[in-house]
Amino acid sequence: MYDRAATLTIGYLIITGLSVASSELAFLSEPSPSQAVLEGRPATLECRTSPNLRVHWELKGEPLDISSRRYMVGTDLFIVKALHDQDRGPFTCVVTDADTGESVSSRPAFLDITCEL
């Protein structure tokens, strides 16, 4: 279980009240909660985590279809051309430990897409 309110790190464990989570599933950096972008312009959502973990992105709780317009660069999501109706979010970065199957999701991120006048 992942809890952003973790207050104590000891070795490889994060102690959060009564729950204990593997620090290997902790995010080094999560996507910003909101990012302003002009419609038709590129946007990048950053997600940094420990190495050797599987990372995928979700949009509105569903796995994101990676395409020539939206693709991953390392663990970050790069959107070549932000479209108002299709890219508002919420986007989440999901990290999975291949050995245990344990997953954690980042906080949701939204694109504030405005039309260029």
OpenMM code with the backbone's topology and positions (N, CA, C; nanometers):
from openmm import Vec3, app, unit

residues = "MET TYR ASP ARG ALA ALA THR LEU THR ILE GLY TYR LEU ILE ILE THR GLY LEU SER VAL ALA SER SER GLU LEU ALA PHE LEU SER GLU PRO SER PRO SER GLN ALA VAL LEU GLU GLY ARG PRO ALA THR LEU GLU CYS ARG THR SER PRO ASN LEU ARG VAL HIS TRP GLU LEU LYS GLY GLU PRO LEU ASP ILE SER SER ARG ARG TYR MET VAL GLY THR ASP LEU PHE ILE VAL LYS ALA LEU HIS ASP GLN ASP ARG GLY PRO PHE THR CYS VAL VAL THR ASP ALA ASP THR GLY GLU SER VAL SER SER ARG PRO ALA PHE LEU ASP ILE THR CYS GLU LEU".split()
positions = [
    Vec3(0.0846, -0.1179, 0.0000),
    Vec3(0.0000, 0.0000, 0.0000),
    Vec3(0.0882, 0.1230, 0.0000),
    Vec3(0.0563, 0.2221, -0.0778),
    Vec3(0.1338, 0.3447, -0.0902),
    Vec3(0.0560, 0.4587, -0.0278),
    Vec3(0.1222, 0.5365, 0.0544),
    Vec3(0.0575, 0.6485, 0.1198),
    Vec3(0.1488, 0.7687, 0.1080),
    Vec3(0.1016, 0.8748, 0.0430),
    Vec3(0.1836, 0.9938, 0.0223),
    Vec3(0.2188, 1.0636, 0.1539),
    Vec3(0.1525, 1.0292, 0.2627),
    Vec3(0.1783, 1.0932, 0.3904),
    Vec3(0.2875, 1.0220, 0.4687),
    Vec3(0.3680, 0.9406, 0.4009),
    Vec3(0.4749, 0.8676, 0.4686),
    Vec3(0.5657, 0.9657, 0.5416),
    Vec3(0.5984, 0.9333, 0.6646),
    Vec3(0.6777, 1.0258, 0.7440),
    Vec3(0.8115, 0.9702, 0.7887),
    Vec3(0.8320, 0.8410, 0.7754),
    Vec3(0.9545, 0.7813, 0.8263),
    Vec3(1.0038, 0.6754, 0.7294),
    Vec3(1.1301, 0.6869, 0.6892),
    Vec3(1.1886, 0.5864, 0.6018),
    Vec3(1.3018, 0.5184, 0.6765),
    Vec3(1.2954, 0.3858, 0.6828),
    Vec3(1.3996, 0.3074, 0.7493),
    Vec3(1.4469, 0.2024, 0.6506),
    Vec3(1.5705, 0.2143, 0.6059),
    Vec3(1.6237, 0.1167, 0.5117),
    Vec3(1.5369, 0.1050, 0.3893),
    Vec3(1.4790, -0.0132, 0.3687),
    Vec3(1.3979, -0.0383, 0.2509),
    Vec3(1.2487, -0.0333, 0.2806),
    Vec3(1.2097, 0.0181, 0.3966),
    Vec3(1.0681, 0.0240, 0.4314),
    Vec3(1.0244, 0.1668, 0.4547),
    Vec3(0.9023, 0.1962, 0.4162),
    Vec3(0.8409, 0.3241, 0.4485),
    Vec3(0.7324, 0.2947, 0.5512),
    Vec3(0.7408, 0.3580, 0.6658),
    Vec3(0.6434, 0.3355, 0.7716),
    Vec3(0.5376, 0.4448, 0.7624),
    Vec3(0.4117, 0.4057, 0.7475),
    Vec3(0.3029, 0.5023, 0.7360),
    Vec3(0.1894, 0.4582, 0.8272),
    Vec3(0.1935, 0.5007, 0.9495),
    Vec3(0.0905, 0.4594, 1.0437),
    Vec3(0.0943, 0.3090, 1.0627),
    Vec3(-0.0119, 0.2406, 1.0232),
    Vec3(-0.0181, 0.0962, 1.0388),
    Vec3(0.0201, 0.0213, 0.9127),
    Vec3(0.0448, 0.0917, 0.8027),
    Vec3(0.0761, 0.0215, 0.6779),
    Vec3(0.2243, 0.0322, 0.6468),
    Vec3(0.2784, -0.0713, 0.5856),
    Vec3(0.4184, -0.0755, 0.5466),
    Vec3(0.4232, -0.1048, 0.3979),
    Vec3(0.5028, -0.0270, 0.3257),
    Vec3(0.5124, -0.0467, 0.1814),
    Vec3(0.6579, -0.0555, 0.1408),
    Vec3(0.6847, -0.1298, 0.0382),
    Vec3(0.8197, -0.1411, -0.0147),
    Vec3(0.8616, -0.0076, -0.0736),
    Vec3(0.9795, 0.0413, -0.0368),
    Vec3(1.0254, 0.1693, -0.0899),
    Vec3(1.0580, 0.1591, -0.2377),
    Vec3(1.0740, 0.0373, -0.2886),
    Vec3(1.1027, 0.0223, -0.4304),
    Vec3(0.9855, 0.0678, -0.5155),
    Vec3(0.8654, 0.0757, -0.4581),
    Vec3(0.7498, 0.1224, -0.5325),
    Vec3(0.7218, 0.2698, -0.5090),
    Vec3(0.8083, 0.3385, -0.4373),
    Vec3(0.7889, 0.4805, -0.4136),
    Vec3(0.8259, 0.5601, -0.5382),
    Vec3(0.7565, 0.6699, -0.5591),
    Vec3(0.7869, 0.7583, -0.6710),
    Vec3(0.8991, 0.8529, -0.6321),
    Vec3(0.9950, 0.8723, -0.7221),
    Vec3(1.0984, 0.9729, -0.7012),
    Vec3(1.0425, 1.1094, -0.7376),
    Vec3(0.9561, 1.1140, -0.8394),
    Vec3(0.8802, 1.2342, -0.8717),
    Vec3(0.7537, 1.1926, -0.9444),
    Vec3(0.6439, 1.2595, -0.9095),
    Vec3(0.5146, 1.2309, -0.9695),
    Vec3(0.4782, 1.3436, -1.0659),
    Vec3(0.3819, 1.3176, -1.1544),
    Vec3(0.3395, 1.4247, -1.2441),
    Vec3(0.2806, 1.5413, -1.1655),
    Vec3(0.2993, 1.6624, -1.2160),
    Vec3(0.2368, 1.7795, -1.1543),
    Vec3(0.0858, 1.7634, -1.1606),
    Vec3(0.0132, 1.8075, -1.0575),
    Vec3(-0.1319, 1.7901, -1.0574),
    Vec3(-0.2017, 1.8610, -1.1734),
    Vec3(-0.1459, 1.9738, -1.2180),
    Vec3(-0.2071, 2.0477, -1.3277),
    Vec3(-0.0977, 2.1129, -1.4111),
    Vec3(-0.1155, 2.1088, -1.5414),
    Vec3(-0.0171, 2.1671, -1.6315),
    Vec3(-0.0909, 2.2419, -1.7418),
    Vec3(-0.0564, 2.3679, -1.7626),
    Vec3(-0.1184, 2.4482, -1.8677),
    Vec3(-0.0478, 2.4203, -2.0001),
    Vec3(-0.1273, 2.4036, -2.1055),
    Vec3(-0.0717, 2.3795, -2.2386),
    Vec3(-0.1691, 2.4351, -2.3421),
    Vec3(-0.1148, 2.4898, -2.4495),
    Vec3(-0.1989, 2.5372, -2.5592),
    Vec3(-0.2417, 2.4191, -2.6446),
    Vec3(-0.3663, 2.4205, -2.6896),
    Vec3(-0.4165, 2.3123, -2.7735),
    Vec3(-0.3298, 2.3006, -2.8987),
    Vec3(-0.2958, 2.1771, -2.9326),
    Vec3(-0.2121, 2.1503, -3.0490),
    Vec3(-0.0631, 2.1532, -3.0208),
    Vec3(-0.0259, 2.1916, -2.8988),
    Vec3(0.1154, 2.1983, -2.8600),
    Vec3(0.1540, 2.0743, -2.7802),
    Vec3(0.2848, 2.0474, -2.7674),
    Vec3(0.3289, 1.9300, -2.6912),
    Vec3(0.3195, 1.9510, -2.5402),
    Vec3(0.3115, 1.8395, -2.4695),
    Vec3(0.3113, 1.8399, -2.3231),
    Vec3(0.3840, 1.7148, -2.2754),
    Vec3(0.4501, 1.7255, -2.1610),
    Vec3(0.5183, 1.6113, -2.1004),
    Vec3(0.4716, 1.5960, -1.9565),
    Vec3(0.4327, 1.4743, -1.9209),
    Vec3(0.3985, 1.4413, -1.7827),
    Vec3(0.5105, 1.3537, -1.7289),
    Vec3(0.5764, 1.4005, -1.6231),
    Vec3(0.6914, 1.3286, -1.5686),
    Vec3(0.6495, 1.2292, -1.4616),
    Vec3(0.7178, 1.1159, -1.4622),
    Vec3(0.6980, 1.0134, -1.3595),
    Vec3(0.8320, 0.9444, -1.3396),
    Vec3(0.8946, 0.9679, -1.2263),
    Vec3(1.0244, 0.9072, -1.1982),
    Vec3(1.0078, 0.8094, -1.0836),
    Vec3(1.0690, 0.6935, -1.0990),
    Vec3(1.0569, 0.5893, -0.9977),
    Vec3(1.1864, 0.5111, -0.9893),
    Vec3(1.1905, 0.4161, -0.9000),
    Vec3(1.3082, 0.3307, -0.8866),
    Vec3(1.3283, 0.2499, -1.0142),
    Vec3(1.4534, 0.2177, -1.0473),
    Vec3(1.4779, 0.1376, -1.1677),
    Vec3(1.4209, -0.0038, -1.1537),
    Vec3(1.4121, -0.0724, -1.2643),
    Vec3(1.3685, -0.2128, -1.2700),
    Vec3(1.2217, -0.2340, -1.2342),
    Vec3(1.1397, -0.1317, -1.2485),
    Vec3(0.9962, -0.1458, -1.2268),
    Vec3(0.9239, -0.1224, -1.3589),
    Vec3(0.8094, -0.1871, -1.3744),
    Vec3(0.7286, -0.1643, -1.4943),
    Vec3(0.6447, -0.0394, -1.4726),
    Vec3(0.6374, 0.0430, -1.5753),
    Vec3(0.5603, 0.1669, -1.5679),
    Vec3(0.4647, 0.1709, -1.6858),
    Vec3(0.3403, 0.2071, -1.6578),
    Vec3(0.2470, 0.2383, -1.7659),
    Vec3(0.1607, 0.3559, -1.7216),
    Vec3(0.0969, 0.4190, -1.8178),
    Vec3(0.0119, 0.5348, -1.7916),
    Vec3(-0.1334, 0.4980, -1.8121),
    Vec3(-0.2189, 0.5606, -1.7320),
    Vec3(-0.3628, 0.5440, -1.7482),
    Vec3(-0.4272, 0.6802, -1.7698),
    Vec3(-0.5362, 0.6799, -1.8451),
    Vec3(-0.6167, 0.7998, -1.8687),
    Vec3(-0.7589, 0.7650, -1.8277),
    Vec3(-0.8117, 0.8394, -1.7317),
    Vec3(-0.9465, 0.8160, -1.6787),
    Vec3(-0.9628, 0.6728, -1.6274),
    Vec3(-0.8563, 0.6190, -1.5653),
    Vec3(-0.8622, 0.4871, -1.5043),
    Vec3(-0.8433, 0.3701, -1.5989),
    Vec3(-0.8205, 0.3969, -1.7268),
    Vec3(-0.8004, 0.2915, -1.8266),
    Vec3(-0.6580, 0.2995, -1.8815),
    Vec3(-0.5956, 0.1853, -1.9132),
    Vec3(-0.4615, 0.1901, -1.9728),
    Vec3(-0.4608, 0.2796, -2.0967),
    Vec3(-0.3609, 0.3639, -2.1042),
    Vec3(-0.3500, 0.4599, -2.2140),
    Vec3(-0.2981, 0.3913, -2.3392),
    Vec3(-0.3652, 0.4146, -2.4500),
    Vec3(-0.3165, 0.3642, -2.5784),
    Vec3(-0.1977, 0.4491, -2.6209),
    Vec3(-0.0837, 0.3857, -2.6328),
    Vec3(0.0365, 0.4548, -2.6781),
    Vec3(0.0303, 0.4606, -2.8305),
    Vec3(0.0579, 0.5781, -2.8857),
    Vec3(0.0460, 0.5983, -3.0301),
    Vec3(0.1542, 0.6944, -3.0763),
    Vec3(0.1464, 0.7350, -3.2014),
    Vec3(0.2439, 0.8319, -3.2515),
    Vec3(0.2172, 0.9708, -3.1934),
    Vec3(0.0983, 0.9941, -3.1386),
    Vec3(0.0653, 1.1234, -3.0786),
    Vec3(0.0933, 1.1258, -2.9284),
    Vec3(0.0814, 1.0110, -2.8615),
    Vec3(0.1099, 0.9995, -2.7179),
    Vec3(0.2006, 0.8792, -2.6988),
    Vec3(0.3212, 0.9026, -2.6504),
    Vec3(0.4139, 0.7911, -2.6310),
    Vec3(0.5007, 0.8152, -2.5090),
    Vec3(0.5663, 0.7073, -2.4648),
    Vec3(0.6521, 0.7161, -2.3474),
    Vec3(0.7963, 0.7414, -2.3887),
    Vec3(0.8604, 0.8291, -2.3136),
    Vec3(1.0037, 0.8536, -2.3259),
    Vec3(1.0604, 0.8151, -2.1899),
    Vec3(1.1217, 0.6974, -2.1836),
    Vec3(1.1598, 0.6424, -2.0533),
    Vec3(1.0319, 0.6111, -1.9779),
    Vec3(1.0119, 0.6767, -1.8635),
    Vec3(0.8884, 0.6585, -1.7870),
    Vec3(0.7946, 0.7780, -1.7995),
    Vec3(0.8380, 0.8830, -1.8694),
    Vec3(0.7556, 1.0019, -1.8879),
    Vec3(0.6591, 0.9827, -2.0041),
    Vec3(0.5470, 1.0535, -1.9988),
    Vec3(0.4497, 1.0505, -2.1072),
    Vec3(0.4658, 1.1774, -2.1888),
    Vec3(0.4881, 1.1634, -2.3181),
    Vec3(0.5024, 1.2779, -2.4078),
    Vec3(0.3818, 1.2817, -2.5001),
    Vec3(0.3146, 1.3953, -2.5013),
    Vec3(0.1995, 1.4158, -2.5890),
    Vec3(0.2426, 1.5147, -2.6959),
    Vec3(0.2480, 1.4686, -2.8209),
    Vec3(0.2972, 1.5505, -2.9315),
    Vec3(0.2041, 1.6678, -2.9569),
    Vec3(0.0746, 1.6426, -2.9532),
    Vec3(-0.0242, 1.7444, -2.9879),
    Vec3(-0.1421, 1.7313, -2.8914),
    Vec3(-0.1449, 1.8154, -2.7883),
    Vec3(-0.2516, 1.8090, -2.6882),
    Vec3(-0.3844, 1.8503, -2.7505),
    Vec3(-0.4843, 1.7648, -2.7352),
    Vec3(-0.6174, 1.7923, -2.7881),
    Vec3(-0.7161, 1.8076, -2.6732),
    Vec3(-0.7938, 1.9134, -2.6781),
    Vec3(-0.8831, 1.9522, -2.5692),
    Vec3(-0.9716, 1.8389, -2.5201),
    Vec3(-1.0438, 1.7739, -2.6071),
    Vec3(-1.1394, 1.6719, -2.5641),
    Vec3(-1.0734, 1.5404, -2.5238),
    Vec3(-0.9586, 1.5096, -2.5779),
    Vec3(-0.8971, 1.3787, -2.5570),
    Vec3(-0.7901, 1.3748, -2.4488),
    Vec3(-0.7371, 1.4883, -2.4086),
    Vec3(-0.6189, 1.4887, -2.3218),
    Vec3(-0.6358, 1.5649, -2.1907),
    Vec3(-0.7565, 1.5843, -2.1440),
    Vec3(-0.7755, 1.6593, -2.0197),
    Vec3(-0.7295, 1.5807, -1.8974),
    Vec3(-0.7519, 1.4525, -1.8965),
    Vec3(-0.7128, 1.3710, -1.7823),
    Vec3(-0.8342, 1.3226, -1.7072),
    Vec3(-0.8160, 1.2621, -1.5921),
    Vec3(-0.6897, 1.2522, -1.5209),
    Vec3(-0.5978, 1.1436, -1.5767),
    Vec3(-0.4694, 1.1774, -1.5813),
    Vec3(-0.3636, 1.0827, -1.6153),
    Vec3(-0.3038, 1.0326, -1.4844),
    Vec3(-0.2690, 0.9056, -1.4789),
    Vec3(-0.1952, 0.8527, -1.3645),
    Vec3(-0.0825, 0.7643, -1.4151),
    Vec3(0.0292, 0.7720, -1.3461),
    Vec3(0.1438, 0.6856, -1.3731),
    Vec3(0.1306, 0.5666, -1.2785),
    Vec3(0.1344, 0.4456, -1.3329),
    Vec3(0.1189, 0.3247, -1.2523),
    Vec3(0.2497, 0.2466, -1.2558),
    Vec3(0.3023, 0.2166, -1.1379),
    Vec3(0.4282, 0.1451, -1.1235),
    Vec3(0.3986, 0.0074, -1.0657),
    Vec3(0.4561, -0.0963, -1.1286),
    Vec3(0.4313, -0.2339, -1.0850),
    Vec3(0.5628, -0.3059, -1.0610),
    Vec3(0.5700, -0.3764, -0.9480),
    Vec3(0.6832, -0.4634, -0.9187),
    Vec3(0.6564, -0.5959, -0.9892),
    Vec3(0.7392, -0.6308, -1.0863),
    Vec3(0.7182, -0.7527, -1.1656),
    Vec3(0.7258, -0.8785, -1.0798),
    Vec3(0.8038, -0.8763, -0.9722),
    Vec3(0.8189, -0.9947, -0.8873),
    Vec3(0.6964, -1.0203, -0.7999),
    Vec3(0.6400, -0.9132, -0.7435),
    Vec3(0.5286, -0.9301, -0.6495),
    Vec3(0.3927, -0.8996, -0.7111),
    Vec3(0.3924, -0.8251, -0.8217),
    Vec3(0.2664, -0.7827, -0.8821),
    Vec3(0.2047, -0.6633, -0.8118),
    Vec3(0.2704, -0.6144, -0.7071),
    Vec3(0.2206, -0.4982, -0.6330),
    Vec3(0.2305, -0.3736, -0.7204),
    Vec3(0.1250, -0.2916, -0.7193),
    Vec3(0.1222, -0.1692, -0.7997),
    Vec3(0.0855, -0.0498, -0.7134),
    Vec3(0.1349, 0.0660, -0.7530),
    Vec3(0.0933, 0.1926, -0.6932),
    Vec3(0.0690, 0.2912, -0.8061),
    Vec3(-0.0232, 0.3829, -0.7830),
    Vec3(-0.0560, 0.4857, -0.8815),
    Vec3(-0.0150, 0.6217, -0.8285),
    Vec3(0.0285, 0.7081, -0.9182),
    Vec3(0.0630, 0.8449, -0.8814),
    Vec3(-0.0645, 0.9234, -0.8526),
    Vec3(-0.0456, 1.0425, -0.8009),
    Vec3(-0.1602, 1.1321, -0.7881),
    Vec3(-0.2092, 1.1653, -0.9292),
    Vec3(-0.3354, 1.2001, -0.9458),
    Vec3(-0.3856, 1.2319, -1.0793),
    Vec3(-0.3257, 1.3619, -1.1321),
    Vec3(-0.3065, 1.3665, -1.2629),
    Vec3(-0.2543, 1.4856, -1.3300),
    Vec3(-0.3521, 1.5263, -1.4394),
    Vec3(-0.3741, 1.6561, -1.4509),
    Vec3(-0.4662, 1.7099, -1.5502),
    Vec3(-0.3933, 1.8097, -1.6389),
    Vec3(-0.4309, 1.8125, -1.7664),
    Vec3(-0.3813, 1.9150, -1.8571),
    Vec3(-0.4877, 2.0226, -1.8676),
    Vec3(-0.4476, 2.1463, -1.8422),
    Vec3(-0.5359, 2.2615, -1.8587),
    Vec3(-0.5117, 2.3133, -2.0003),
    Vec3(-0.5915, 2.2639, -2.0947),
    Vec3(-0.5693, 2.2918, -2.2366),
    Vec3(-0.6525, 2.4123, -2.2782),
    Vec3(-0.5843, 2.5145, -2.3298),
    Vec3(-0.6538, 2.6341, -2.3763),
    Vec3(-0.6300, 2.6529, -2.5252),
    Vec3(-0.7265, 2.7154, -2.5900),
    Vec3(-0.7156, 2.7421, -2.7339),
    Vec3(-0.6295, 2.8654, -2.7563),
    Vec3(-0.5455, 2.8581, -2.8572),
    Vec3(-0.4613, 2.9714, -2.8934),
    Vec3(-0.5443, 3.0669, -2.9776),
    Vec3(-0.5445, 3.1936, -2.9407),
    Vec3(-0.6224, 3.2934, -3.0155),
    Vec3(-0.5414, 3.3577, -3.1240),
] * unit.nanometer
topology = app.Topology()
chain = topology.addChain("A")
for resn in residues:
    res = topology.addResidue(resn, chain)
    for name in ("N", "CA", "C"):
        topology.addAtom(name, app.Element.getBySymbol(name[0]), res)
